[in-house]
């Protein structure tokens, strides 16, 4: 498994097989509904499904036990060793392979929450939920995204803790098995079980990207790290292309449920990919597994460095409040506003755009194809942004991207209701919020990992990721509380306003990162430039 040994491989593989078998036992009930276009709402769970659920619970427990190293929860003193790729290291075939594999892993992971927007229209119709297409439903359709997004917030916290305790690689493996188990959401006849499965799916999806970036920080040469992080983070847009394509190709025939059931083969594929993903060398060193750490560092051209004890101790004090005191306060305000605006666009505008396009008169396949084509149209922006970030300016890249996406949202907020008759402009304008927002999120993830000095860097990165998810939870909670299903104009305006504020905040408080490739890590003075 990528040069490391699992703690209890027999338990892991038995748990993996039990989970997969449990999902397969749900398929007969799904297939039984073929004559009714796979509508299962109101049906009773059959015996194979009940046995399958028991197998999934036992399988997840066995998988978790098989991944937990001995002594993982014993208290350990904070180590002083830090691992980083050498400044003069070149990109090796191992680096290229890791970038490809992590890109695929991020696409599989990101497809889970993105799929929420594509299943809501069909799910709302089958269960009679209140939505833009059915304003008189009993339960709000937003309750499903709320469950999933709440799971991603909890997952970010839980997987961050797991990554430090049991390792980055076992955490990713457990997320893959969880993706397999929660695929049964596509066969659940009761909406309450759908909500439970959606919450668990969010738990697995929430922690993948931070773990991916932590591995990149220890393996990719510093002068390449920025554009690589933007490129991999930009795969969120490719995940949108894949999700919209699958919805357009499969949902009309196999219903919205097939989009959840796909979680099984993609989860299995993620498990197989992990053979090519290394464990964090720093984690291995901290747990006395020096030989494994040295093999991985030799492969990627990394080495250990030792920092002063005072610096290590300072990392553990102050909490997140340290980010809101001088000299970081202005910079943190810019990061928070930008992160919040990304969350509002992603989980406000993007989440409801499949439903809103259908409300404007497009049928489901046509709406899904429109979103797929818009995302494809905007994909070159990912590569352009990675080049801009790596070769030009991090701060200016954020400002340019935010301005473009904000302008597209402003036009959509005023003309969105009439654009269904002009498909060309509709596709062009949708490309901004779909691809542009994913690219801004990737740029912000890289930016926040560079602008803060070492002693507060992890808190700064965590804050920028957390506020985006908080924005999504806030929007969906507001809708669940009784607000009307949002129109395309309302969701566009909801994202445009904070993006405009974010441009101003980054313009006044943002700082520049070094393009020379060295780890900046100095104390940042408000309005200064990193060198």
N, C-alpha and C positions, 0 to 999 in steps of 0.2 A: 504493500500500500504506500507507494511513493517513498520508499526508503526508511519507513518507520514500522514498528510492530504494534499491532493492536494489543490492548491489555488482555482481553479474553476473546480471541477470534471466534471460538466455537459458539459462544453466546451471541456474538454479533451476527454471525451468518444465520444461525437458527432464528434469531429475532427478525432478521431481514426476510427470510423465507416465510415465516409465520405471518408477517404483515402483508406481504404480497399475496399469500394464499387467502387471507381474510378479505382483501379487496376483490379477488377473483370470485369469491363466494357471493358477492353483491351483484355480479353481472347478470345472473339468471333473472332476477326481478326487473332489472333495467330492460333486458331483452324481451321480457314478457309484455312490456308496455309498448312494443313496436306498433301494434295495430291501433294504438291510441296516440300515436306520435310521441311515445315515451312519457306520457303524462302519468305520474305516479301519485300525485297528491291525493291524500285520503285513504290510500291502500294500507293494509296491515303488513308489518314486517314478517317475512316468511322465515322458516327455520334456518336455511343456509345463511341468510343475512344475519341472524342472531349469532350463529356460530362464528361467522366472519368477524363480527364486531369483537367477540371475545378473543379471537386469534390476534386481532390488531392490537388490542390492549396488552395482551401477553407478549406479543412481538416487540412492541415499543419498549416495554419494561426490560426484556432480555437484551435488546439492542443497546439501551442505555447502560445496563450493567456491563455489557461486553466492551464498552468504550471507555469506562471510567478507570484511569490508571490507579494502581495501588498507592495509597497515601496522597491522593489528589486533594483531599479536603483537610490535610494536616497543615497547621499554620507554618508559614515559612517567612524568614526575614526577607525584606525587599533586597534583591540583588543589585549590584552596582554595574553589572555588565550590560552593555547595549550592543545590539547587532545592527550593522548597516552595510550596504554594498560599498565597496571601495570607490573613492572619487574618480580614480583613473580607470576603473573597470570598463570594458567594452561590452556591448550587447552580445551575448552568446546565443547559440541555438537553444540552450536551456531557457534563457529569458524569453525568446520568441515563442517557444512551446508553452511556457507558463502564461504568457499574454493571451494566446489563443484559447487555452483551456479555461482560464479564468473568465474570458469574455463569454464563452459558451455557458459557464456556470452562472454568471450574472444574468444572462438572457433567460435561462430556465427559472432562476429565482424570481426575477422581476415579472415574469409572466403571471405569477400567482395573483398578486394584488391587481395587476392591470386587467386580468380577466373579469374582475368584479363588474366593471362597467359594461361588459358584453353579455353577462348572464342576467343582469338586473331586468332588462325588458321581458325576456321569456319567463323568468322566474316570477316577476310581478304578475304576469298574465295568468300563469298556472295557479299560483296561490292566492290570486285576487288581492295583491298588495297595492297600496296607494302610490302612484307614480305619475309622471308626465303623461303617460298613455292611459292611465286609469285613475283619475283624481278622486274617486269615491271608494277606494279600497279601505279595508279595515286596518291592516298593519301598514306602516310606511315602508316603501321599498328601501329607504336609506338604512334600515336596520341591518341589512346584510353587509353593506360596506362598513358600517360602524363596527360590527363584530370583527371584520377582517382587519380594519385599520387599528382597532384597539389591540388586536393580536400583534401587529407589527411593532407598536410602541412597547408592549411588554416584551416582545421578542428581542428588541434591540438591547434592552437592559439584561434580559436573561442570558442571551447568547454572548454578550460581552463578558458577563461573569463566568459562563461556562468556558469561553475561550481561554481565560486566565487560569481556570482550575483543571480542566481536562485536556486542553489543547485546542488549537485552531482546527486542525484536521478532523479530530473526533466530533467537534461541534458541527462542522459542515456535513459529515457523514450522518449524524443524527437528524439534521435538517432534511437531508435527502430521503431518509426512511420515513420521516414525518410527512413529507410531500406525498409519498406513496400511500400511506395510511389515510390521509385526509382526502384522497381522490374519491372516497365513497360518498362525499357530498353530492356527487352526480347521481347517486341511486337512492338518496334519502326521500321517503314519501312524506315526512313531517318536516315542516319548516324549522321547527325548534332544533332538530338534529342538524339541519343545514347550518344554522347559526353556530352551533358548537364546533362543527367541523371547520367552518370558516375562521373561527377564532384560533383554532389550533394551526390551521394553515398559515395564518398571519404570524404566529409565534415562530414558525420555521423560517418564514421569508424575512422577518425583521432584522435578523442579525447577520445575514450573509455578506452584505456589502462592506460593513466595517471590518469584518474579519479578512475579506479580500484585500482591502487597502492596507491593513496591518502587515500582511504577507508581502505586498509589493514594497512597502517601506523598507523591509529587511533584505530584499533580493534584487531590486532594480537599481542600477547605478543612479546616483543623485541627479546627474545632469539630464537624465531621461525620465525621471520619476513623474514630473508634472504632466507632460503630454501623455504618458502612458496611463496615468490615473484618469485623465479626461477621456481618453479613448475607451478605456474599459467602462467607465461610468456612463459614457454615451451609448453603451449597448442597451440601456433602458429604452431608447428609441427603437432599436431593432426588436426588442421584446414586444413593443407595441405593434410593430409590423407583423410579427409572427402571430400574436394573439388575434389581431383583426383578420388576418388571412385565414386562420383556423376557424374563426367564427363565421366568416363568409362562406367557407367551403363546407363545413360540417354541420353547423347549427341548423340550417334549414331542413336537413334530412334527419339528423339525430337529436335535435332539440338542444337547448342550452346546457343540458346535463353532460353532454359529451365533452364540453370545455373543462369540466372538473375531472372527469374520468381520465383525461389525457395526463393528469398529474401522476398516474402510475408509471407509464413508460418514461416520462421525462425524469421522474425521481430515480428510476433504475439507471438511466443514463448518467445522472449526476453521481450516483455511487460509483459507476465505472470510471468516470472522469477523475475521481479522487485518487486514482492510482498515479496520476501525473501531477498532483498538487502537493507541494512539500509541507511539512510541519514548520512552525515558527522556530528558527534556531534559538532564539532567546528563551522560548518556553522550554525547549529541550535542555538548555544549559541550566536553567533555574531548577529543573527537576533531576539533575544529576545524570542526564543522558548525553554526555559529552561526545561520544563517538558518533552518534546519529547526527548531532548538531554539526560536527566538523565535516561530515560527508556532504551535508546540504550546503554549508558555507563554501566548501571547495567547488561545488558544482556551479554556484551562482556568483562566485567572486566576492564574497562577503567576509567580514572580519568583526571581531569584538573590539569595543572601545570601553574604557573605564572612565566614569564621570565622578566628580567630587561627591563625597558623602553629603555635603550641604545641599547640593542640587537635588539628590534623590530624596532627601528629607523634605525639601520645599515642595516637591511634587505632591506629597501626601497631605499638605495643609492648605486651608483656605477654601476648599470646595469650589463650586461654580461662582460664588460671589466674587472671587478673585478676578474673574473676567470682566466684572462691571466696575472695577476700580482702576484708577490711573495706573499705568499709561494705556490700558486696554479698553477703556469704557467706550470711546467713540467707535473704535474698530468693531467691538462686540455688538454695538447697536446696528451697524451696517450688516453684519453677519446674520443677526436675528431677523431683521426686516427682510433681507433677501431670502433666507430660509423659509420664513413664514409665507412669503409671496409664492415661492415654489410649491409649498404644500397646498395653498389655496387654488392654484392653477391645476396642479396634478389631481387633487382629490375633489375639486369643485368643478372646474370646467371639463377636464378629461373624463372624469367618472360618469358624468351625465350626458356627454355628447352623443353616445350611441342612442340613448333614449330620445334626446332632443332632435336628432336628425330624423328619427322615425316620426316624431310629432310633427315635423315640418312636411311630412308627406312621402319620405323615402321609405321603401320597404326594408326589412332587416338585411338581406344580402346586399342591396345597393348601398345602404348606410355603412355597412362593414367594409365594403370595397372602397368607398369614398375615404374612409379613415386609413385603410391600408395604403391607398395611392398617395394620400397626403403625407403619410409618414415616409414612404419611399421617396417622394419628391424632396423631402427635407433631410434625408440621410447624409448628403455631402456636407451638411453643416457640422456634423460631428468631426470629420477629418479637418475641415477648415479651422474649427475652434481649437482642436488639439495643436495644430500648427501655430495658430495665433498665440495660444498660451505658452507654448514652448519656445517660440522664436521672437515674439513681439512683446506682449505685455499682459500680465495676468489681470491687473486692475482694469485696463482698457477693454480686454476681452469680455469681462463681466458687464461692463457698461454698455458695450455695443450689443451683446446678446440680449440683455434685459430691455434695452430700448426697442430692438426689433420685435421681440415677443410682446412687449407692452403695446406697441403701435398696432400689431395685428389684433390683439384683444380689444383695443378701443374701437377699431373698425367693426369687429364682430359684435360688440355690445350694442352698436347703433344700427347695423345693417344685417345682423345675423338672421333675422326672421325672413328676409327677402333673398338671401344668397342661395337658397335651395334651387332657384331658377337659373342661377349662373354658376354652373359646376366648376368652371375654371378658376374663378376668383375664390370660390368656396374651398377648393383643394389647396390653393396657394396660402390662404389665410389660416387654414387649419394646420398647415405644416409648422407654423410658428409655435403655437401652444403645445403641439404634440412633440415635435423633435427639439424645438428650441428650449422648452422647459427642462426636458431630460438632459440636454447639454449644459444648461446653466447649473443644474443640480450636480453634474459631474465636475464642472469647473469649480463650484463652491466647495465640494469635498476635497479637491486638490488644494485649493486656495487656503482653506481653513487649516489644513495640515502643514502649511508652510509659513503662515503669517505669525503664528504664535510661537514664542520660544519654547524650548523643550519642557520646562517645568509646568506649563499649563497647556501644552499642545493637545493632549488627549481630551481634556475638558473642552477645549475650543472646537475640536472636531465633533465630539459628541453633541455639543450644543447646536451646531449648525445642522446636524442630521435630525435631532430631536424636535426642533421647532417646526420643521416641515411636516412631520407626522402629526404633531399637535394641531397644526392648521387643518389637516384632513379630518381628524377626530372632531374638531370644533364644528366644521361645516356639517358633517353627517349627524352629529348630535343635535344640532340646531334643527335639521330637517326631521329627525325622529321625534323631536319635541312638539311637532305639529305644524311646522312651516310648510307652505305649498311647495310642490316639486319645482325646482328652479328651471327657468327658461334659458335658452342659449345666450341671450343678451345679459341676463342677470349673472350667470356664472362667469361670462367673459369680463364683465365690469368688476366682479368680485376679485378677479386676479389682476386686472389692469391697474387698479388703484395702488395696491402695495408694491407692484413692480415699479411704478413711477417713483414712489417714495424710496424704493431700494436703489434706484439709479442715483438719486440725490444723495442718499446716505453713503454709498460707495464712492461717489465723486468727492465728497467732503472729508470722509473719515477713512476711506480705504487706503491701503499702503501697497507699494510695489514689492514683488518678490524678486529675488536674484535670478538672472538668466544664466549665470555662470555655472550653475549646477551644484554649488556647494550648499550644504544644509544651512539655511539662514540662522535660525534659532537665536537671534539677539533679542534683547528687550525692545519692544516696539514703542516708540513715542508717537502719540497721535499726530497724524499728518506727515510723518517722516517716511523715508524710503528705506527698505531693507537692502542691505548690501552684504 
